[in-house]
Amino acid sequence: MALYNQWLRHKEQISLPTVESSGTDIYYEVNGEGPAILFAHGAGGNAAIWFQQVAHFNERFTCIAFDHRCFARTHADPSSISVPQFRDDALAILDALNIEQAHLVGQSMGGFTCLRLALDYPDRVASLTMSCTPGGLPNPNPSSALRRLVASTGRGTDGVRATMAKATFENKALLQLYLSIAAFNTEFAWEYLASLGVTEDQVSLEQVKGIKCPVMFVSGAEDPLFPPELLASYVPHFANAKIETVQDAGHSPYFEQPDVFNALLEGFIRQADEGNRGVASFGRAAAPTQNLSLRSTLR
């Protein structure tokens, strides 16, 4: 009993790193030193889902991962979920850490956060990586898989399982790890995401023409939610963008094929930094590029 009481006192003293944003304490983690990378997770994840990226980048970069409101350790009223609020939450973290500019990496839902931040606060964004996400851009013909997922209620994981590539689905340990991390989201329900689709928060193709930072879309070749051809259609509307497609990956290439994803991201950030110094860029409205064989070369 004495040991248990000692543990309770220790538990009360634990202070999770949070920043206040519109009355909500947003949980975040910081690892490493160097130029900042802000990772914004999707609806199936939370800050923990980026462990393969944090381990890869934290020797050369300051890696910041956070829990969106209503996910894992960020407790919030579901009615507070909106794209502008997600943007403000991310910005509050950068402000609290005195980070003037960061490379943004948004996965699925997190892409809505990052694209809105890049649109509204362009000086804070060194580059923008949009992983398997339209980020609020037009999607006139949503896939049947996306319609089913959007119609989901509660916290069921069947919809998430269906977004994985065949190779991932056959790796039972990897799939279970993803589901276990998603289980931390005890306050999340799929119907909360409806608020991200309100008309006033959508992004037009005309708007993104004003984004000057380098942009990279990353697509999973087997993504049933936002297939490669949809993401490729956005590329010509940006001033400086490209697309990369990862084989043997579904909706979560950062998790399913982390070595490929990390190599793509590191090369992109390096090129973006050179471009920001006036050394290189992708060129205006560059034609989409597809990386279809990188996985085999990195094995």
TORKOL-4160 file (C-alpha; in steps of 0.2 Angstrom, whole numbers, padded with zeros to 4 digits, m for minus):
299
<pt num="1" X="0000" Y="0000" Z="0000"/>
<pt num="2" X="0014" Y="0012" Z="0004"/>
<pt num="3" X="0022" Y="0009" Z="m0013"/>
<pt num="4" X="0005" Y="0012" Z="m0021"/>
<pt num="5" X="0003" Y="0028" Z="m0012"/>
<pt num="6" X="0020" Y="0034" Z="m0017"/>
<pt num="7" X="0016" Y="0030" Z="m0036"/>
<pt num="8" X="0000" Y="0040" Z="m0034"/>
<pt num="9" X="0009" Y="0055" Z="m0027"/>
<pt num="10" X="0022" Y="0053" Z="m0042"/>
<pt num="11" X="0007" Y="0052" Z="m0054"/>
<pt num="12" X="0000" Y="0068" Z="m0048"/>
<pt num="13" X="0017" Y="0077" Z="m0051"/>
<pt num="14" X="0018" Y="0071" Z="m0069"/>
<pt num="15" X="0016" Y="0086" Z="m0080"/>
<pt num="16" X="0012" Y="0082" Z="m0098"/>
<pt num="17" X="0019" Y="0095" Z="m0111"/>
<pt num="18" X="0005" Y="0105" Z="m0117"/>
<pt num="19" X="0001" Y="0122" Z="m0124"/>
<pt num="20" X="m0016" Y="0131" Z="m0121"/>
<pt num="21" X="m0026" Y="0135" Z="m0137"/>
<pt num="22" X="m0043" Y="0142" Z="m0136"/>
<pt num="23" X="m0046" Y="0135" Z="m0119"/>
<pt num="24" X="m0039" Y="0118" Z="m0123"/>
<pt num="25" X="m0022" Y="0110" Z="m0118"/>
<pt num="26" X="m0014" Y="0103" Z="m0133"/>
<pt num="27" X="m0002" Y="0089" Z="m0130"/>
<pt num="28" X="0014" Y="0089" Z="m0140"/>
<pt num="29" X="0031" Y="0081" Z="m0140"/>
<pt num="30" X="0048" Y="0088" Z="m0145"/>
<pt num="31" X="0063" Y="0077" Z="m0149"/>
<pt num="32" X="0080" Y="0082" Z="m0157"/>
<pt num="33" X="0088" Y="0098" Z="m0162"/>
<pt num="34" X="0089" Y="0107" Z="m0179"/>
<pt num="35" X="0077" Y="0114" Z="m0191"/>
<pt num="36" X="0059" Y="0110" Z="m0186"/>
<pt num="37" X="0047" Y="0097" Z="m0193"/>
<pt num="38" X="0029" Y="0098" Z="m0187"/>
<pt num="39" X="0020" Y="0081" Z="m0189"/>
<pt num="40" X="0001" Y="0082" Z="m0189"/>
<pt num="41" X="m0007" Y="0065" Z="m0188"/>
<pt num="42" X="m0023" Y="0058" Z="m0196"/>
<pt num="43" X="m0039" Y="0052" Z="m0189"/>
<pt num="44" X="m0032" Y="0034" Z="m0185"/>
<pt num="45" X="m0017" Y="0041" Z="m0176"/>
<pt num="46" X="m0010" Y="0053" Z="m0163"/>
<pt num="47" X="0007" Y="0059" Z="m0159"/>
<pt num="48" X="0014" Y="0042" Z="m0155"/>
<pt num="49" X="0010" Y="0036" Z="m0173"/>
<pt num="50" X="0025" Y="0046" Z="m0180"/>
<pt num="51" X="0038" Y="0035" Z="m0170"/>
<pt num="52" X="0047" Y="0029" Z="m0186"/>
<pt num="53" X="0049" Y="0047" Z="m0192"/>
<pt num="54" X="0055" Y="0054" Z="m0175"/>
<pt num="55" X="0068" Y="0040" Z="m0174"/>
<pt num="56" X="0074" Y="0044" Z="m0191"/>
<pt num="57" X="0075" Y="0063" Z="m0191"/>
<pt num="58" X="0078" Y="0068" Z="m0173"/>
<pt num="59" X="0097" Y="0068" Z="m0174"/>
<pt num="60" X="0096" Y="0082" Z="m0187"/>
<pt num="61" X="0080" Y="0090" Z="m0184"/>
<pt num="62" X="0068" Y="0096" Z="m0171"/>
<pt num="63" X="0054" Y="0084" Z="m0172"/>
<pt num="64" X="0037" Y="0090" Z="m0165"/>
<pt num="65" X="0022" Y="0078" Z="m0165"/>
<pt num="66" X="0006" Y="0083" Z="m0156"/>
<pt num="67" X="m0012" Y="0076" Z="m0152"/>
<pt num="68" X="m0025" Y="0085" Z="m0162"/>
<pt num="69" X="m0040" Y="0090" Z="m0150"/>
<pt num="70" X="m0051" Y="0075" Z="m0145"/>
<pt num="71" X="m0036" Y="0063" Z="m0149"/>
<pt num="72" X="m0026" Y="0054" Z="m0135"/>
<pt num="73" X="m0020" Y="0066" Z="m0123"/>
<pt num="74" X="m0028" Y="0082" Z="m0129"/>
<pt num="75" X="m0045" Y="0082" Z="m0121"/>
<pt num="76" X="m0058" Y="0094" Z="m0129"/>
<pt num="77" X="m0076" Y="0097" Z="m0133"/>
<pt num="78" X="m0080" Y="0089" Z="m0149"/>
<pt num="79" X="m0089" Y="0104" Z="m0155"/>
<pt num="80" X="m0073" Y="0114" Z="m0155"/>
<pt num="81" X="m0066" Y="0103" Z="m0169"/>
<pt num="82" X="m0064" Y="0114" Z="m0185"/>
<pt num="83" X="m0050" Y="0117" Z="m0198"/>
<pt num="84" X="m0046" Y="0134" Z="m0192"/>
<pt num="85" X="m0045" Y="0128" Z="m0174"/>
<pt num="86" X="m0033" Y="0114" Z="m0179"/>
<pt num="87" X="m0023" Y="0127" Z="m0188"/>
<pt num="88" X="m0023" Y="0138" Z="m0172"/>
<pt num="89" X="m0018" Y="0123" Z="m0161"/>
<pt num="90" X="m0003" Y="0120" Z="m0172"/>
<pt num="91" X="0002" Y="0138" Z="m0173"/>
<pt num="92" X="0001" Y="0139" Z="m0154"/>
<pt num="93" X="0014" Y="0125" Z="m0152"/>
<pt num="94" X="0026" Y="0134" Z="m0164"/>
<pt num="95" X="0023" Y="0150" Z="m0155"/>
<pt num="96" X="0026" Y="0141" Z="m0138"/>
<pt num="97" X="0042" Y="0134" Z="m0144"/>
<pt num="98" X="0048" Y="0150" Z="m0152"/>
<pt num="99" X="0049" Y="0142" Z="m0169"/>
<pt num="100" X="0048" Y="0155" Z="m0183"/>
<pt num="101" X="0047" Y="0142" Z="m0197"/>
<pt num="102" X="0044" Y="0124" Z="m0199"/>
<pt num="103" X="0043" Y="0110" Z="m0212"/>
<pt num="104" X="0025" Y="0104" Z="m0211"/>
<pt num="105" X="0020" Y="0086" Z="m0213"/>
<pt num="106" X="0001" Y="0082" Z="m0213"/>
<pt num="107" X="m0006" Y="0064" Z="m0214"/>
<pt num="108" X="m0024" Y="0063" Z="m0220"/>
<pt num="109" X="m0034" Y="0073" Z="m0208"/>
<pt num="110" X="m0018" Y="0082" Z="m0203"/>
<pt num="111" X="m0016" Y="0088" Z="m0220"/>
<pt num="112" X="m0031" Y="0100" Z="m0217"/>
<pt num="113" X="m0022" Y="0107" Z="m0203"/>
<pt num="114" X="m0006" Y="0110" Z="m0212"/>
<pt num="115" X="m0013" Y="0116" Z="m0229"/>
<pt num="116" X="m0024" Y="0129" Z="m0219"/>
<pt num="117" X="m0008" Y="0135" Z="m0209"/>
<pt num="118" X="0002" Y="0136" Z="m0226"/>
<pt num="119" X="m0012" Y="0147" Z="m0233"/>
<pt num="120" X="m0015" Y="0159" Z="m0218"/>
<pt num="121" X="0003" Y="0160" Z="m0211"/>
<pt num="122" X="0015" Y="0157" Z="m0226"/>
<pt num="123" X="0030" Y="0165" Z="m0217"/>
<pt num="124" X="0029" Y="0151" Z="m0204"/>
<pt num="125" X="0030" Y="0137" Z="m0217"/>
<pt num="126" X="0047" Y="0131" Z="m0225"/>
<pt num="127" X="0039" Y="0117" Z="m0234"/>
<pt num="128" X="0023" Y="0107" Z="m0235"/>
<pt num="129" X="0021" Y="0088" Z="m0236"/>
<pt num="130" X="0003" Y="0082" Z="m0240"/>
<pt num="131" X="0003" Y="0063" Z="m0236"/>
<pt num="132" X="m0013" Y="0055" Z="m0243"/>
<pt num="133" X="m0024" Y="0070" Z="m0241"/>
<pt num="134" X="m0033" Y="0083" Z="m0251"/>
<pt num="135" X="m0032" Y="0095" Z="m0236"/>
<pt num="136" X="m0049" Y="0102" Z="m0240"/>
<pt num="137" X="m0046" Y="0104" Z="m0259"/>
<pt num="138" X="m0061" Y="0098" Z="m0271"/>
<pt num="139" X="m0064" Y="0080" Z="m0272"/>
<pt num="140" X="m0079" Y="0079" Z="m0283"/>
<pt num="141" X="m0080" Y="0060" Z="m0285"/>
<pt num="142" X="m0076" Y="0053" Z="m0268"/>
<pt num="143" X="m0072" Y="0034" Z="m0268"/>
<pt num="144" X="m0084" Y="0021" Z="m0260"/>
<pt num="145" X="m0071" Y="0018" Z="m0247"/>
<pt num="146" X="m0071" Y="0036" Z="m0242"/>
<pt num="147" X="m0090" Y="0037" Z="m0242"/>
<pt num="148" X="m0090" Y="0022" Z="m0230"/>
<pt num="149" X="m0077" Y="0029" Z="m0218"/>
<pt num="150" X="m0086" Y="0046" Z="m0217"/>
<pt num="151" X="m0102" Y="0037" Z="m0213"/>
<pt num="152" X="m0094" Y="0028" Z="m0199"/>
<pt num="153" X="m0099" Y="0031" Z="m0181"/>
<pt num="154" X="m0091" Y="0028" Z="m0164"/>
<pt num="155" X="m0073" Y="0022" Z="m0163"/>
<pt num="156" X="m0073" Y="0006" Z="m0174"/>
<pt num="157" X="m0057" Y="0001" Z="m0183"/>
<pt num="158" X="m0064" Y="m0009" Z="m0197"/>
<pt num="159" X="m0063" Y="0007" Z="m0209"/>
<pt num="160" X="m0045" Y="0010" Z="m0204"/>
<pt num="161" X="m0040" Y="m0008" Z="m0207"/>
<pt num="162" X="m0048" Y="m0007" Z="m0225"/>
<pt num="163" X="m0037" Y="0007" Z="m0229"/>
<pt num="164" X="m0020" Y="m0003" Z="m0228"/>
<pt num="165" X="m0011" Y="m0011" Z="m0242"/>
<pt num="166" X="m0011" Y="m0029" Z="m0245"/>
<pt num="167" X="0006" Y="m0031" Z="m0239"/>
<pt num="168" X="0002" Y="m0022" Z="m0223"/>
<pt num="169" X="m0014" Y="m0031" Z="m0220"/>
<pt num="170" X="m0004" Y="m0048" Z="m0221"/>
<pt num="171" X="0009" Y="m0041" Z="m0208"/>
<pt num="172" X="m0002" Y="m0045" Z="m0192"/>
<pt num="173" X="0010" Y="m0037" Z="m0180"/>
<pt num="174" X="0012" Y="m0021" Z="m0190"/>
<pt num="175" X="m0007" Y="m0020" Z="m0192"/>
<pt num="176" X="m0010" Y="m0023" Z="m0173"/>
<pt num="177" X="0003" Y="m0010" Z="m0168"/>
<pt num="178" X="m0007" Y="0003" Z="m0179"/>
<pt num="179" X="m0023" Y="m0002" Z="m0171"/>
<pt num="180" X="m0016" Y="m0002" Z="m0153"/>
<pt num="181" X="m0009" Y="0016" Z="m0156"/>
<pt num="182" X="m0026" Y="0021" Z="m0163"/>
<pt num="183" X="m0034" Y="0014" Z="m0147"/>
<pt num="184" X="m0027" Y="0028" Z="m0137"/>
<pt num="185" X="m0040" Y="0039" Z="m0145"/>
<pt num="186" X="m0053" Y="0035" Z="m0132"/>
<pt num="187" X="m0063" Y="0052" Z="m0134"/>
<pt num="188" X="m0063" Y="0052" Z="m0153"/>
<pt num="189" X="m0078" Y="0046" Z="m0164"/>
<pt num="190" X="m0078" Y="0046" Z="m0183"/>
<pt num="191" X="m0093" Y="0057" Z="m0184"/>
<pt num="192" X="m0083" Y="0072" Z="m0176"/>
<pt num="193" X="m0074" Y="0073" Z="m0193"/>
<pt num="194" X="m0090" Y="0080" Z="m0201"/>
<pt num="195" X="m0085" Y="0097" Z="m0195"/>
<pt num="196" X="m0070" Y="0097" Z="m0207"/>
<pt num="197" X="m0081" Y="0097" Z="m0222"/>
<pt num="198" X="m0091" Y="0113" Z="m0219"/>
<pt num="199" X="m0091" Y="0123" Z="m0235"/>
<pt num="200" X="m0083" Y="0139" Z="m0228"/>
<pt num="201" X="m0067" Y="0129" Z="m0223"/>
<pt num="202" X="m0065" Y="0121" Z="m0240"/>
<pt num="203" X="m0050" Y="0126" Z="m0250"/>
<pt num="204" X="m0052" Y="0131" Z="m0269"/>
<pt num="205" X="m0039" Y="0127" Z="m0282"/>
<pt num="206" X="m0037" Y="0146" Z="m0285"/>
<pt num="207" X="m0032" Y="0149" Z="m0267"/>
<pt num="208" X="m0017" Y="0137" Z="m0267"/>
<pt num="209" X="m0009" Y="0146" Z="m0282"/>
<pt num="210" X="m0003" Y="0158" Z="m0269"/>
<pt num="211" X="0007" Y="0145" Z="m0259"/>
<pt num="212" X="0025" Y="0149" Z="m0263"/>
<pt num="213" X="0034" Y="0136" Z="m0252"/>
<pt num="214" X="0038" Y="0119" Z="m0260"/>
<pt num="215" X="0024" Y="0106" Z="m0259"/>
<pt num="216" X="0025" Y="0087" Z="m0260"/>
<pt num="217" X="0011" Y="0076" Z="m0261"/>
<pt num="218" X="0014" Y="0058" Z="m0255"/>
<pt num="219" X="0002" Y="0045" Z="m0261"/>
<pt num="220" X="0000" Y="0026" Z="m0257"/>
<pt num="221" X="m0002" Y="0016" Z="m0273"/>
<pt num="222" X="m0016" Y="0006" Z="m0265"/>
<pt num="223" X="m0024" Y="0021" Z="m0255"/>
<pt num="224" X="m0043" Y="0017" Z="m0257"/>
<pt num="225" X="m0048" Y="0034" Z="m0249"/>
<pt num="226" X="m0038" Y="0047" Z="m0260"/>
<pt num="227" X="m0030" Y="0038" Z="m0274"/>
<pt num="228" X="m0014" Y="0044" Z="m0283"/>
<pt num="229" X="m0023" Y="0051" Z="m0298"/>
<pt num="230" X="m0034" Y="0062" Z="m0287"/>
<pt num="231" X="m0018" Y="0069" Z="m0278"/>
<pt num="232" X="m0009" Y="0071" Z="m0294"/>
<pt num="233" X="m0023" Y="0082" Z="m0301"/>
<pt num="234" X="m0019" Y="0095" Z="m0288"/>
<pt num="235" X="m0001" Y="0097" Z="m0292"/>
<pt num="236" X="m0002" Y="0109" Z="m0307"/>
<pt num="237" X="m0012" Y="0121" Z="m0296"/>
<pt num="238" X="0002" Y="0125" Z="m0285"/>
<pt num="239" X="0017" Y="0136" Z="m0289"/>
<pt num="240" X="0030" Y="0123" Z="m0284"/>
<pt num="241" X="0024" Y="0106" Z="m0281"/>
<pt num="242" X="0027" Y="0087" Z="m0285"/>
<pt num="243" X="0019" Y="0070" Z="m0281"/>
<pt num="244" X="0028" Y="0054" Z="m0276"/>
<pt num="245" X="0019" Y="0037" Z="m0276"/>
<pt num="246" X="0024" Y="0024" Z="m0264"/>
<pt num="247" X="0022" Y="0005" Z="m0269"/>
<pt num="248" X="0015" Y="m0008" Z="m0256"/>
<pt num="249" X="0007" Y="0006" Z="m0246"/>
<pt num="250" X="m0011" Y="0011" Z="m0244"/>
<pt num="251" X="m0018" Y="0026" Z="m0235"/>
<pt num="252" X="m0003" Y="0027" Z="m0222"/>
<pt num="253" X="0014" Y="0026" Z="m0232"/>
<pt num="254" X="0023" Y="0034" Z="m0217"/>
<pt num="255" X="0018" Y="0019" Z="m0207"/>
<pt num="256" X="0017" Y="0005" Z="m0220"/>
<pt num="257" X="0033" Y="0009" Z="m0229"/>
<pt num="258" X="0043" Y="0021" Z="m0217"/>
<pt num="259" X="0060" Y="0019" Z="m0225"/>
<pt num="260" X="0053" Y="0025" Z="m0242"/>
<pt num="261" X="0043" Y="0038" Z="m0234"/>
<pt num="262" X="0058" Y="0045" Z="m0224"/>
<pt num="263" X="0069" Y="0045" Z="m0239"/>
<pt num="264" X="0057" Y="0055" Z="m0249"/>
<pt num="265" X="0054" Y="0067" Z="m0235"/>
<pt num="266" X="0072" Y="0070" Z="m0231"/>
<pt num="267" X="0076" Y="0073" Z="m0249"/>
<pt num="268" X="0062" Y="0084" Z="m0251"/>
<pt num="269" X="0066" Y="0095" Z="m0236"/>
<pt num="270" X="0084" Y="0096" Z="m0241"/>
<pt num="271" X="0079" Y="0102" Z="m0258"/>
<pt num="272" X="0066" Y="0114" Z="m0251"/>
<pt num="273" X="0080" Y="0121" Z="m0240"/>
<pt num="274" X="0091" Y="0124" Z="m0255"/>
<pt num="275" X="0076" Y="0132" Z="m0264"/>
<pt num="276" X="0073" Y="0143" Z="m0249"/>
<pt num="277" X="0091" Y="0149" Z="m0251"/>
<pt num="278" X="0089" Y="0152" Z="m0270"/>
<pt num="279" X="0098" Y="0136" Z="m0275"/>
<pt num="280" X="0084" Y="0126" Z="m0282"/>
<pt num="281" X="0065" Y="0123" Z="m0284"/>
<pt num="282" X="0053" Y="0112" Z="m0293"/>
<pt num="283" X="0048" Y="0125" Z="m0305"/>
<pt num="284" X="0031" Y="0133" Z="m0307"/>
<pt num="285" X="0016" Y="0121" Z="m0309"/>
<pt num="286" X="0028" Y="0107" Z="m0312"/>
<pt num="287" X="0022" Y="0091" Z="m0320"/>
<pt num="288" X="0018" Y="0077" Z="m0307"/>
<pt num="289" X="0032" Y="0065" Z="m0304"/>
<pt num="290" X="0029" Y="0047" Z="m0299"/>
<pt num="291" X="0041" Y="0037" Z="m0288"/>
<pt num="292" X="0036" Y="0019" Z="m0292"/>
<pt num="293" X="0052" Y="0010" Z="m0289"/>
<pt num="294" X="0060" Y="0018" Z="m0274"/>
<pt num="295" X="0055" Y="0004" Z="m0262"/>
<pt num="296" X="0065" Y="m0009" Z="m0271"/>
<pt num="297" X="0081" Y="0002" Z="m0271"/>
<pt num="298" X="0080" Y="0005" Z="m0253"/>
<pt num="299" X="0078" Y="m0013" Z="m0247"/>
